[in-house]
Amino acid sequence: MVPVSRWLRRVVIRAWPLLAALAVLIGLPLLIARTERGRVAVEAAIYLPDMVLQVPMPVRPVELISEPPRRQRVTISYESRNGPRAIEADLYIPAHGTKRQAVVFSMGAPPLPLDDPRLVRIAEDAARSGVVMLVPFSDRLDANRIEPEEIDALVAEFQYVQRQPQVDPKRVGFFGASVGGSLALVAAGDPRIAADVQQVVSFGGYFDALATFGAIATHRIVSQGVNEPWTPQVHAEKVMAQQLIDGLDNPADRDLLTAMFIDDKPEAPAELATLSPFGRGSYDFLANRDPAAVQALIDRLPPDAVAAMNYLSPRTSIANVKAQLFILHDRADPYVPYTQSRELKAAVAGRKNVYFDELRLFQHVQPKLDQRPEIIAVDSTKLLFRLYQLMLSWQ
C-alpha cells in the first residue's frame, strides 16, 4: 500500500499545472478587484457573456454578485410636433444607490416587446451593474415607420430619466441598436438635450438614411472606395419601402406601391401608368438596381419625404453631438451596410471621445456564436474592452 504522503506528492506533481491555473483564475481577479479599475474590469468580464452575448449558463454569475433591480411600467407624456403624445416604457432601477448613471435604450424597427426575455436580460443586467435603464416601446417603430416624431419621444424620455430621484441628471446617455442607434444620435444632437447627453452607443445604425435606402434598393454597397455586391434582408427592403410609401400624399399611389413592394403582388404596366410623378419617382427608386442612378432618383422623391429622411439621418446633426461615442457594426450586416458606421466615424474624425469597432460576432445586432474560435476570441476581447470603458465611465 502506497503511503498517503507519497500518494499526495504524486498527485501534486501531476496536477500542479491545473492547480496553478486555478490559483490564477481565482486569485488574479481578487487581486485586480482591489482597485476601482480592476473591479470594473472583473465586472465587465462577468457581465459581457450574460448581458451582451447572452451565453447560456447553468448558473448566472451576475446573480451571485448583484441584487435584482426593481422594474416598473411607466407612461411618459410629451409634446410632439404633431401634438400631445404618450409612450409606454419599462424603468429598471438598481436595488440600491442614488445619483446613478442612466441610459435610454433606443430600439430598432420593429422593437422587441418589453417582455422579451433577451431585452429583459439586457436591461436587468444593466441595472444590476448600477445603471438606471429606461426601455421605451414605440408603436411607430413597431409598424416599421421611422418618423421625425421619434426624436421628440427620445428627447422626452431622456428628460424623464433626468428627473428620476435615483439619477444624476448629468450622467445620462443613450444605447441604440439598429435604426435606434441612428435615432439616438439624432436625439443626442437635439438642442433641447445636446449639452446634457454623456454618451451614445450606436450599434448597427445608419449614417445617411437615403444612402442606406439606395444600397438596399440596388443590392450594392458603394462608399469610401468600397464597391461590392450586397444582399440585404427582405425586412430591410420592406422597411425602406414603407418609409418612401408613407411620404406620398396620393392615396392611390400608396395603395399601389404597398401592393407591389410590401405585399409582393405582381406589377402591371397599366397600373404603373396611373402613378403620379412623385409616385412614379418612388417606384423607380424602389425598383432601381443602378448605384449611379440613386442621387438622380432621390431628386424625384417628394421633397417633404426627403427632408424627413435627412432630418432622421445623423449625417445632418452629428456636428451638434457632444457626447462620448461608441460606434459598433457587424461587418456582414444584412440590414444596414457596415460602411454607414465607417462614414459616421469619418465624420467625427479628430474627436478624442470616439471609439469604433467592426465585429463578426453578430448578425446585425443579434449575437451569432457559431463562429470560428479566432473570431469569437478577437471580437469578445474587443467587446470586453469597450464594455470596460463604458462601465468605467459610469462610475
N, C-alpha and C positions, 0 to 999 in steps of 0.2 A: 504494500500500500504506500502511495506517494505521500510524504509528509505535507501537511497543509501549507507550511511556509514555502516549500519548493513549488507546490501547485500554484500558489498565489504569485510567486515570482514569474513562473512561465506565462501566466495569464497577463500580467502587467507587461512583460517583454513583447508578447504578440499583439496586445491591444493598445500599446501606447500611442500609435498614430491616431486611433479613434478617440482615445481619451483626451489627447492634446487638442484635437479638433473640437470636441465637445466643450473643453475648457475655454477655448477661444470664443465659440458661439455663445456661451453663457456669460463669460467674464467680460468680453470686449464691449458688448452693449451696456453692461452695468458700469464699466469704466467710462465709456463715452458719455453716457447719460448724466454724468456728474456735472457737465457744463450745459448751458442753455442750448447752444448749437448742437451739442451731442445728443441731448434729449430730443430735440426736434428731428434730428437725423434718424434716430431709432424709431420715433413715432411715425415718420414718413415711410420707413421700411415696413412697418406693421400695417399702416392704412392703405398703402398702394395696392396690394393684392386683393384687399377686401373691397375698397371703395371704387378704384379705377378699373382694375382688371376683373374684379368680382370672381376670383378663383374659388371654386367650391372647396370647402374645408369641413372636416368633421367637427372641429371646434374653431370658432372665430376668435383669434387673439384680441381683436378690438374690444370684444365683450369682457375680456379679462382685465383690461387696463382702463376702462371708462364706464360711465353710467349712462343708461338710456336717456335720451333727451325727451322733452315734452313736445308733443305735436298738437297743433290746433288749427282747425279750418277757419279761415278769415275771409271776409269780403271787403275789398278795397274800392271805395267810390272815388271817382275822379272826373275832372272836366276834360273832355277831349275836343278836338277841332270839330267834331260832329255832335257835340252836346254832352250832357251828363251820361256817364257810363259806370259800370261796376265790373270787377273781375274777381273770381274766386282763387284762393291760394292756400297752400299749407305753410304754416310757420313752424320751424323746428328750433327749439330753444334749448341750449345746454342745461344740464342738471344744476349747475352751479355757476356763479360768477356774474359780474356786471361789466359794463363798458367793453363789451365784446366786439370783435370783428364781425361783420355781417356780409352776406353775399346774396344777391338776387340771381336766381337761376333762370336764364332765358333759353327756352327750348325751341326746337325746330318745327317744321310743318310736315305732318301733324305732330303735336306734342304728345308725350307719354301721358296716360291717365295719372292722376295724382296718387292713385293707389297701386300703380305698377310696382312690383317688388324691386326692380332694378333702380327705379327712381327713388323709392323709399330708402333703399340701402345707401345710395349716394348721399342723400340729404341727412339721414340719421348719422352716418359716419362723420360727415362734416360737423354736425352738432356735437357728436361725441368728442371731436377734437377741439371743441371750444368755440365754434363758429355758429352764429345765428344764421339760419338758412331760410330764405323765402322762395317757395316754388309756386309760381302762378300758372294758371291754366287758361290759355287764350282760345275762345270759341272761334275767333277768326282764323288762327293758325290751324285749328282742328278741321276747318273747312278748306284748308290749303290756300287760304287767302292772306297774302302779305300786304298789309295796308299801312299807310302813314300813321293811322291812329295807334298802331302798335307801339310807336315811340312814346306817345302820350301815356300809355299804360305803363311802360317800363319806367318812365320818369316818376310817375305816381307811386309805383311800387318801391322804387329807390327811396323816395321821400318818406313813405310809410315806414320802411325799415329804420330809417334815421330817427324816427320819433319813438321807437320802442325803448322802454326803460333799460333793457339789458344791453343796448347797443351804444357803442361810441360813434356818434354821427360823423366823425372824421375818418372812420375806418370801415367804409362800406364800398363794395365793388360788385362786379358782375361776373358770372360764369355763363358763357353762351356756347351752345352746341348747334352745329349746322347753321341753318338760317338764323337761329337765335344768337349765334356768335356775331353775325353781321349787325343784327338789330341792337345788340348790346353795345357795340362800338358806336353806332349812330347815336344811341341814347347817351352814351358817355361823353359825346361831343355837344350835347344839347346845352344851350346857355343856362338853362334852369338848374343844372346839376354838374356841369363840366368841372367846376372848380373843386367839387367835393368827392369825385369818384377816385378811389385809391388805386384800384387795379381792374383790368379786364382780361379774362381768359377767353380767347376765341378759338374754338376747336372746330375745324372743318367749315368755316364760314366763307362767304364770297366777299370780294372787294368791290366789284362793279357788277351790279345785277344784270344789266343789259349785255355786257360782255359774256357773263356766265350763260345767259339765255342763248347767245349766239353759239357758244361752244356746245350747249345741249342740243340745239337745233341741227347744227352741221355735223355733229359727232366727231368733232376735231378740236384739239387744243392748239391754239396759235397765240403765243405770248412769250415775250422776253427771249427770243431765239428758239423757243420750243415750237415745233410744228409736227404734231403726231396724231394718229387716229385715236379716237376715244369712244367707248361705248357707254353712254350714260344709262342709268336705271330708268325704267319706264315711269316710275313715280316722279323722277326729276322732270321728265318731259311733260307730264300732266300738270305738275305744279307750275311750270313755266307757262303752259298753255292757259291755265286758269288765270294767271295774272294779266296776260295780254287780252284775254276774252273779257275779263271784268272791266278793262279800260275802254271798252267800246260803248258808245251811247245808244247805238241802234239795236233794239231787242232781237230783230230778225238776224242780224249779224251774229249776235251772241248765241242764239239758238243753233244756227247752222254750224258755227265753229266748235261749239260744245259737242254737237253730234259727231263731228269729224275727229276732233283731237282729244276729247275727253271720253266719249262713248265709243270711239273707234268704228263708227259707221262709214261705209264706203262713200267717197265723194262722187258727185255727179257734176259734169261740166255745166249743165244747165243751171244748177243751183249756185255754182260759183259766180255765174253772170249776174246774180241778184245782189251780190255783196256791194256795200257802199265803198267809196275809195279807202276809208280807214279800215273797213272790214277786209277788203282785198289786200291792203298792206299788211295787216296782221296775219292773214292766211299765208301770204308769200314769205313772211318772216318764219312762221312755224314750219313751212314746208321746205325751206331753203337748206341746201347742203353745201353751199359755197362760202367758205370763210371770208373771201374777198368781198362778198356782197353784203355782209352783215351791216356795216355802217350805213350804206345807202338804204337798206331796208328799215333800219331804225328811224331814219328821216321820214319814212312813210307811215309810222305809227302815230296814233293820236297824241298830240303834244302833252295833254294832261297826264296820260299814262306814262310817257317818257319822263316827265317831271317827277312823278311819284316814284318811279323806279330809281331815278337819280338821287332823290331825297333819301331813299332807303338803302343807298349804297355808301359804305364807309369812305369810298373814294372822295365824296364831296364834303365830308365833315371831319376826316381824320386829323386835319391840322388843328382842330379845336379840342382834340382829346389830349388831356394832360396826364392821364393815368399810366401807371406801370402796365405794360402789355406782355401777355404770354400768348404766342401765336403757335398753334399746333395744327397739323394737317396730315391726313392719310395720303401717302404717296400714290396709292392706286385708287383713290376716292372715285366711286362711280356716280356720285351725286353732284359734287362741286369740284371743278378742276383744281388740282393741287397748286397750279400756278397762281390761283387767286390769292392764296396766302403769301406767295412769293412777291406778288405785286404790293400787297399790304406791307410786307417787310421793307420793300424798296422805298415805299412812300414815307416811312419813318426812319430811313437810314440816317445815322448820325446821332440818334437819340440813345441815351445810356440806359434807359429803363425798359428795353425791349428784348424779349427772349423768343427765339424761333426754333422750331424743330419739325422736320418731316419724319413721319413714322410709317412702319409697315405692319404694326401690330394691331391695326384696326381695319374694319371695313366702314369707311366714312367715320362714324363716331362710336361704333359698337366694337368691343374687344373681339379679336379673332385670333385665338390662341393656338390654332392648328398650323403653326408656322415652323420654319426651320429653327433649330436651337439657337443659332447665332443671331437670328433676327429677334427672338424672344429676349436673349441676353442683352443685346445692344439697346433695343428700344425700351426694355424695362429699366435699364440704367439711366437712359435719358429721362424717362418719366419720373423715376425716383428723384433725380436731381432737381427737376422742375417742381415736383411736389414739395421737396425740401425747401426750395427757395420761396415757394408760395406760403408754406406753413410758417417759415421763419418771419415773413413779413406780417403774419397775423399775430405775432407775439406782442 
